[in-house]
Protein backbone atom coordinates (compact mmCIF):
# COMPACT_ATOMS: atom_id res chain seq x y z
CA UNK A 1 0.00 0.00 0.00
CA UNK A 2 1.27 3.47 -0.94
CA UNK A 3 0.30 6.55 1.06
CA UNK A 4 1.23 9.87 -0.53
CA UNK A 5 1.01 13.36 0.94
CA UNK A 6 0.05 16.13 -1.48
CA UNK A 7 0.26 19.26 0.65
CA UNK A 8 -2.14 20.89 3.11
CA UNK A 9 -4.33 17.95 4.28
CA UNK A 10 -4.46 15.99 1.02
CA UNK A 11 -3.57 12.31 1.34
CA UNK A 12 -3.82 9.67 -1.40
CA UNK A 13 -3.98 5.99 -0.41
CA UNK A 14 -3.34 3.40 -3.13
CA UNK A 15 -4.08 -0.24 -2.44
CA UNK A 16 -3.72 -3.08 -4.92
CA UNK A 17 -7.20 -2.38 -6.26
CA UNK A 18 -8.46 1.02 -5.05
CA UNK A 19 -7.42 4.65 -4.83
CA UNK A 20 -8.74 6.71 -1.93
CA UNK A 21 -8.13 10.42 -1.54
CA UNK A 22 -8.70 12.42 1.64
CA UNK A 23 -9.71 16.12 1.64
CA UNK A 24 -8.83 16.81 -2.03
CA UNK A 25 -8.02 20.53 -1.93
CA UNK A 26 -6.09 20.76 -5.21
CA UNK A 27 -6.97 23.93 -7.11
CA UNK A 28 -5.78 26.77 -4.89
CA UNK A 29 -3.36 24.52 -3.03
CA UNK A 30 0.07 25.88 -3.89
CA UNK A 31 1.77 22.88 -2.31
CA UNK A 32 0.50 20.25 -4.72
CA UNK A 33 1.34 19.33 -8.30
CA UNK A 34 -1.78 17.17 -8.69
CA UNK A 35 -4.07 17.90 -11.62
CA UNK A 36 -7.78 17.36 -11.06
CA UNK A 37 -8.38 16.43 -14.70
CA UNK A 38 -5.71 13.70 -14.57
CA UNK A 39 -6.44 12.29 -11.11
CA UNK A 40 -8.11 8.88 -10.90
CA UNK A 41 -9.78 7.91 -7.61
CA UNK A 42 -12.41 5.42 -6.47
CA UNK A 43 -13.28 7.02 -3.13
CA UNK A 44 -13.14 10.50 -1.65
CA UNK A 45 -13.10 10.78 2.15
CA UNK A 46 -13.93 14.15 3.70
CA UNK A 47 -13.23 15.21 7.27
CA UNK A 48 -15.40 18.34 7.22
CA UNK A 49 -16.98 21.00 5.03
CA UNK A 50 -14.45 23.81 4.89
CA UNK A 51 -13.50 24.86 1.38
CA UNK A 52 -9.83 23.93 1.83
CA UNK A 53 -10.87 20.33 2.54
CA UNK A 54 -13.89 19.78 0.28
CA UNK A 55 -11.79 21.36 -2.43
CA UNK A 56 -12.36 19.73 -5.81
CA UNK A 57 -14.57 16.93 -4.54
CA UNK A 58 -17.53 17.51 -6.87
CA UNK A 59 -15.46 17.59 -10.06
CA UNK A 60 -13.35 14.62 -9.00
CA UNK A 61 -16.35 12.55 -7.97
CA UNK A 62 -18.22 13.19 -11.19
CA UNK A 63 -15.33 12.52 -13.55
CA UNK A 64 -14.41 9.27 -11.76
CA UNK A 65 -17.87 8.15 -10.62
CA UNK A 66 -16.23 8.04 -7.19
CA UNK A 67 -18.10 7.57 -3.92
CA UNK A 68 -17.82 10.43 -1.44
CA UNK A 69 -17.75 9.41 2.22
CA UNK A 70 -18.51 12.30 4.56
CA UNK A 71 -20.39 13.38 7.70
CA UNK A 72 -24.16 13.31 7.12
CA UNK A 73 -24.89 17.00 6.52
CA UNK A 74 -21.90 17.42 4.21
CA UNK A 75 -22.79 14.25 2.31
CA UNK A 76 -26.34 15.52 1.87
CA UNK A 77 -25.13 18.90 0.60
CA UNK A 78 -22.85 17.22 -1.94
CA UNK A 79 -25.53 14.75 -3.04
CA UNK A 80 -27.68 17.72 -4.08
CA UNK A 81 -24.89 18.57 -6.53
CA UNK A 82 -25.19 15.22 -8.26
CA UNK A 83 -22.46 13.38 -6.38
CA UNK A 84 -22.70 9.79 -5.14
CA UNK A 85 -22.30 9.85 -1.37
CA UNK A 86 -22.22 7.63 1.67
CA UNK A 87 -23.21 9.53 4.82
CA UNK A 88 -21.72 8.69 8.21
CA UNK A 89 -21.42 10.28 11.62
CA UNK A 90 -19.03 10.41 14.56
CA UNK A 91 -18.58 7.07 16.27
CA UNK A 92 -19.92 5.14 13.30
CA UNK A 93 -17.94 2.70 11.18
CA UNK A 94 -18.69 1.13 7.80
CA UNK A 95 -17.15 -1.67 5.77
CA UNK A 96 -16.27 -0.66 2.21
CA UNK A 97 -14.67 -2.91 -0.39
CA UNK A 98 -11.22 -1.51 0.44
CA UNK A 99 -11.57 -1.63 4.24
CA UNK A 100 -13.30 0.00 7.21
CA UNK A 101 -13.76 3.72 7.79
CA UNK A 102 -14.71 5.03 11.22
CA UNK A 103 -15.37 8.67 12.04
CA UNK A 104 -13.88 10.05 15.22
CA UNK A 105 -14.64 13.36 16.85
CA UNK A 106 -12.72 16.51 15.99
CA UNK A 107 -12.95 19.92 17.62
CA UNK A 108 -13.29 22.46 14.84
CA UNK A 109 -15.97 24.04 12.64
CA UNK A 110 -17.59 22.76 9.48
CA UNK A 111 -19.29 24.97 6.91
CA UNK A 112 -18.96 25.55 3.18
CA UNK A 113 -18.55 29.18 2.12
CA UNK A 114 -20.21 30.14 -1.16
CA UNK A 115 -18.19 33.20 -2.06
CA UNK A 116 -20.36 34.49 -4.90
CA UNK A 117 -23.54 34.64 -2.86
CA UNK A 118 -21.77 35.37 0.45
CA UNK A 119 -23.56 32.39 1.93
CA UNK A 120 -22.28 30.01 4.59
CA UNK A 121 -23.73 26.49 4.43
CA UNK A 122 -23.55 24.50 7.68
CA UNK A 123 -22.18 21.04 6.98
CA UNK A 124 -22.48 19.26 10.31
CA UNK A 125 -19.87 18.13 12.78
CA UNK A 126 -16.21 17.90 11.75
CA UNK A 127 -14.56 14.50 12.06
CA UNK A 128 -11.34 12.57 12.04
CA UNK A 129 -10.93 9.43 9.95
CA UNK A 130 -9.78 6.02 11.14
CA UNK A 131 -9.11 3.85 8.11
CA UNK A 132 -8.34 0.15 8.48
CA UNK A 133 -7.20 -1.62 5.34
CA UNK A 134 -4.78 -4.36 4.31
CA UNK A 135 -3.91 -5.05 7.94
CA UNK A 136 -2.92 -1.44 8.68
CA UNK A 137 -4.64 1.47 10.42
CA UNK A 138 -4.28 5.08 9.27
CA UNK A 139 -5.60 8.00 11.29
CA UNK A 140 -6.25 11.34 9.59
CA UNK A 141 -7.22 13.78 12.32
CA UNK A 142 -8.73 16.34 9.97
CA UNK A 143 -8.74 19.83 11.43
CA UNK A 144 -8.86 19.66 15.19
CA UNK A 145 -7.73 21.00 18.51
CA UNK A 146 -6.10 18.69 21.01
CA UNK A 147 -8.69 16.67 22.93
CA UNK A 148 -8.24 14.12 25.69
CA UNK A 149 -10.24 11.38 23.96
CA UNK A 150 -7.25 10.95 21.66
CA UNK A 151 -6.04 8.75 24.51
CA UNK A 152 -9.06 6.51 23.93
CA UNK A 153 -8.42 6.41 20.19
CA UNK A 154 -4.83 5.39 20.90
CA UNK A 155 -5.82 2.77 23.46
CA UNK A 156 -8.42 1.14 21.24
CA UNK A 157 -6.56 1.21 17.93
CA UNK A 158 -3.13 0.13 16.81
CA UNK A 159 -2.31 3.11 14.61
CA UNK A 160 0.44 2.57 12.06
CA UNK A 161 0.38 6.05 10.55
CA UNK A 162 -1.19 9.29 11.80
CA UNK A 163 -1.62 12.58 9.96
CA UNK A 164 -1.87 15.47 12.44
CA UNK A 165 -2.40 19.20 11.79
CA UNK A 166 0.32 21.45 13.21
CA UNK A 167 -0.48 24.84 11.68
CA UNK A 168 -1.88 26.47 14.85
CA UNK A 169 -4.38 29.36 14.65
CA UNK A 170 -7.14 27.13 13.16
CA UNK A 171 -5.95 23.78 14.57
CA UNK A 172 -3.43 22.31 16.97
CA UNK A 173 0.01 23.83 16.93
CA UNK A 174 3.22 21.77 17.12
CA UNK A 175 3.26 21.40 20.92
CA UNK A 176 -0.33 20.19 21.18
CA UNK A 177 0.11 17.95 18.13
CA UNK A 178 3.16 16.32 19.74
CA UNK A 179 1.09 15.53 22.83
CA UNK A 180 -1.64 14.15 20.55
CA UNK A 181 0.95 11.84 18.98
CA UNK A 182 1.87 10.56 22.46
CA UNK A 183 -1.75 9.85 23.32
CA UNK A 184 -2.43 8.19 19.96
CA UNK A 185 0.66 5.96 20.21
CA UNK A 186 1.05 5.96 16.44
CA UNK A 187 4.14 4.28 15.01
CA UNK A 188 4.68 7.07 12.47
CA UNK A 189 3.32 10.63 12.49
CA UNK A 190 3.20 13.00 9.53
CA UNK A 191 2.51 16.73 10.08
CA UNK A 192 -0.14 18.29 7.85
CA UNK A 193 -2.13 21.53 7.49
CA UNK A 194 0.79 23.94 7.66
CA UNK A 195 2.57 26.45 5.39
CA UNK A 196 -0.31 26.64 2.92
CA UNK A 197 -1.15 30.16 4.08
CA UNK A 198 0.96 32.69 6.03
CA UNK A 199 -1.15 32.38 9.19
CA UNK A 200 -0.32 28.66 9.52
CA UNK A 201 3.40 28.78 8.77
CA UNK A 202 5.33 26.27 10.87
CA UNK A 203 8.62 24.37 10.83
CA UNK A 204 7.65 20.68 10.70
CA UNK A 205 11.10 19.67 11.92
CA UNK A 206 10.41 21.50 15.17
CA UNK A 207 7.25 19.41 15.56
CA UNK A 208 9.20 16.21 15.00
CA UNK A 209 11.78 17.29 17.59
CA UNK A 210 9.00 17.47 20.19
CA UNK A 211 7.91 13.86 19.71
CA UNK A 212 8.62 11.32 22.43
CA UNK A 213 11.16 8.58 21.86
CA UNK A 214 9.61 5.66 20.03
CA UNK A 215 7.37 7.83 17.84
CA UNK A 216 8.79 8.42 14.39
CA UNK A 217 8.07 11.85 12.95
CA UNK A 218 8.12 11.88 9.18
CA UNK A 219 8.15 15.19 7.29
CA UNK A 220 6.86 14.55 3.79
CA UNK A 221 7.29 17.00 0.96
CA UNK A 222 4.29 17.19 -1.34
CA UNK A 223 4.27 14.13 -3.58
CA UNK A 224 6.38 11.98 -1.23
CA UNK A 225 5.16 8.46 -0.43
CA UNK A 226 5.26 6.10 2.54
CA UNK A 227 4.98 2.36 1.92
CA UNK A 228 2.94 0.46 4.51
C-alpha positions in Angstrom: 0.0 0.0 0.0 1.3 3.5 -0.9 0.3 6.5 1.1 1.2 9.9 -0.5 1.0 13.4 0.9 0.0 16.1 -1.5 0.3 19.3 0.7 -2.1 20.9 3.1 -4.3 18.0 4.3 -4.5 16.0 1.0 -3.6 12.3 1.3 -3.8 9.7 -1.4 -4.0 6.0 -0.4 -3.3 3.4 -3.1 -4.1 -0.2 -2.4 -3.7 -3.1 -4.9 -7.2 -2.4 -6.3 -8.5 1.0 -5.0 -7.4 4.7 -4.8 -8.7 6.7 -1.9 -8.1 10.4 -1.5 -8.7 12.4 1.6 -9.7 16.1 1.6 -8.8 16.8 -2.0 -8.0 20.5 -1.9 -6.1 20.8 -5.2 -7.0 23.9 -7.1 -5.8 26.8 -4.9 -3.4 24.5 -3.0 0.1 25.9 -3.9 1.8 22.9 -2.3 0.5 20.2 -4.7 1.3 19.3 -8.3 -1.8 17.2 -8.7 -4.1 17.9 -11.6 -7.8 17.4 -11.1 -8.4 16.4 -14.7 -5.7 13.7 -14.6 -6.4 12.3 -11.1 -8.1 8.9 -10.9 -9.8 7.9 -7.6 -12.4 5.4 -6.5 -13.3 7.0 -3.1 -13.1 10.5 -1.6 -13.1 10.8 2.2 -13.9 14.2 3.7 -13.2 15.2 7.3 -15.4 18.3 7.2 -17.0 21.0 5.0 -14.5 23.8 4.9 -13.5 24.9 1.4 -9.8 23.9 1.8 -10.9 20.3 2.5 -13.9 19.8 0.3 -11.8 21.4 -2.4 -12.4 19.7 -5.8 -14.6 16.9 -4.5 -17.5 17.5 -6.9 -15.5 17.6 -10.1 -13.3 14.6 -9.0 -16.3 12.5 -8.0 -18.2 13.2 -11.2 -15.3 12.5 -13.5 -14.4 9.3 -11.8 -17.9 8.2 -10.6 -16.2 8.0 -7.2 -18.1 7.6 -3.9 -17.8 10.4 -1.4 -17.8 9.4 2.2 -18.5 12.3 4.6 -20.4 13.4 7.7 -24.2 13.3 7.1 -24.9 17.0 6.5 -21.9 17.4 4.2 -22.8 14.2 2.3 -26.3 15.5 1.9 -25.1 18.9 0.6 -22.9 17.2 -1.9 -25.5 14.8 -3.0 -27.7 17.7 -4.1 -24.9 18.6 -6.5 -25.2 15.2 -8.3 -22.5 13.4 -6.4 -22.7 9.8 -5.1 -22.3 9.8 -1.4 -22.2 7.6 1.7 -23.2 9.5 4.8 -21.7 8.7 8.2 -21.4 10.3 11.6 -19.0 10.4 14.6 -18.6 7.1 16.3 -19.9 5.1 13.3 -17.9 2.7 11.2 -18.7 1.1 7.8 -17.2 -1.7 5.8 -16.3 -0.7 2.2 -14.7 -2.9 -0.4 -11.2 -1.5 0.4 -11.6 -1.6 4.2 -13.3 0.0 7.2 -13.8 3.7 7.8 -14.7 5.0 11.2 -15.4 8.7 12.0 -13.9 10.1 15.2 -14.6 13.4 16.8 -12.7 16.5 16.0 -12.9 19.9 17.6 -13.3 22.5 14.8 -16.0 24.0 12.6 -17.6 22.8 9.5 -19.3 25.0 6.9 -19.0 25.6 3.2 -18.5 29.2 2.1 -20.2 30.1 -1.2 -18.2 33.2 -2.1 -20.4 34.5 -4.9 -23.5 34.6 -2.9 -21.8 35.4 0.5 -23.6 32.4 1.9 -22.3 30.0 4.6 -23.7 26.5 4.4 -23.6 24.5 7.7 -22.2 21.0 7.0 -22.5 19.3 10.3 -19.9 18.1 12.8 -16.2 17.9 11.8 -14.6 14.5 12.1 -11.3 12.6 12.0 -10.9 9.4 9.9 -9.8 6.0 11.1 -9.1 3.9 8.1 -8.3 0.1 8.5 -7.2 -1.6 5.3 -4.8 -4.4 4.3 -3.9 -5.1 7.9 -2.9 -1.4 8.7 -4.6 1.5 10.4 -4.3 5.1 9.3 -5.6 8.0 11.3 -6.2 11.3 9.6 -7.2 13.8 12.3 -8.7 16.3 10.0 -8.7 19.8 11.4 -8.9 19.7 15.2 -7.7 21.0 18.5 -6.1 18.7 21.0 -8.7 16.7 22.9 -8.2 14.1 25.7 -10.2 11.4 24.0 -7.3 11.0 21.7 -6.0 8.7 24.5 -9.1 6.5 23.9 -8.4 6.4 20.2 -4.8 5.4 20.9 -5.8 2.8 23.5 -8.4 1.1 21.2 -6.6 1.2 17.9 -3.1 0.1 16.8 -2.3 3.1 14.6 0.4 2.6 12.1 0.4 6.0 10.6 -1.2 9.3 11.8 -1.6 12.6 10.0 -1.9 15.5 12.4 -2.4 19.2 11.8 0.3 21.4 13.2 -0.5 24.8 11.7 -1.9 26.5 14.8 -4.4 29.4 14.7 -7.1 27.1 13.2 -6.0 23.8 14.6 -3.4 22.3 17.0 0.0 23.8 16.9 3.2 21.8 17.1 3.3 21.4 20.9 -0.3 20.2 21.2 0.1 18.0 18.1 3.2 16.3 19.7 1.1 15.5 22.8 -1.6 14.1 20.6 1.0 11.8 19.0 1.9 10.6 22.5 -1.7 9.9 23.3 -2.4 8.2 20.0 0.7 6.0 20.2 1.1 6.0 16.4 4.1 4.3 15.0 4.7 7.1 12.5 3.3 10.6 12.5 3.2 13.0 9.5 2.5 16.7 10.1 -0.1 18.3 7.8 -2.1 21.5 7.5 0.8 23.9 7.7 2.6 26.4 5.4 -0.3 26.6 2.9 -1.1 30.2 4.1 1.0 32.7 6.0 -1.2 32.4 9.2 -0.3 28.7 9.5 3.4 28.8 8.8 5.3 26.3 10.9 8.6 24.4 10.8 7.7 20.7 10.7 11.1 19.7 11.9 10.4 21.5 15.2 7.2 19.4 15.6 9.2 16.2 15.0 11.8 17.3 17.6 9.0 17.5 20.2 7.9 13.9 19.7 8.6 11.3 22.4 11.2 8.6 21.9 9.6 5.7 20.0 7.4 7.8 17.8 8.8 8.4 14.4 8.1 11.8 13.0 8.1 11.9 9.2 8.2 15.2 7.3 6.9 14.6 3.8 7.3 17.0 1.0 4.3 17.2 -1.3 4.3 14.1 -3.6 6.4 12.0 -1.2 5.2 8.5 -0.4 5.3 6.1 2.5 5.0 2.4 1.9 2.9 0.5 4.5 
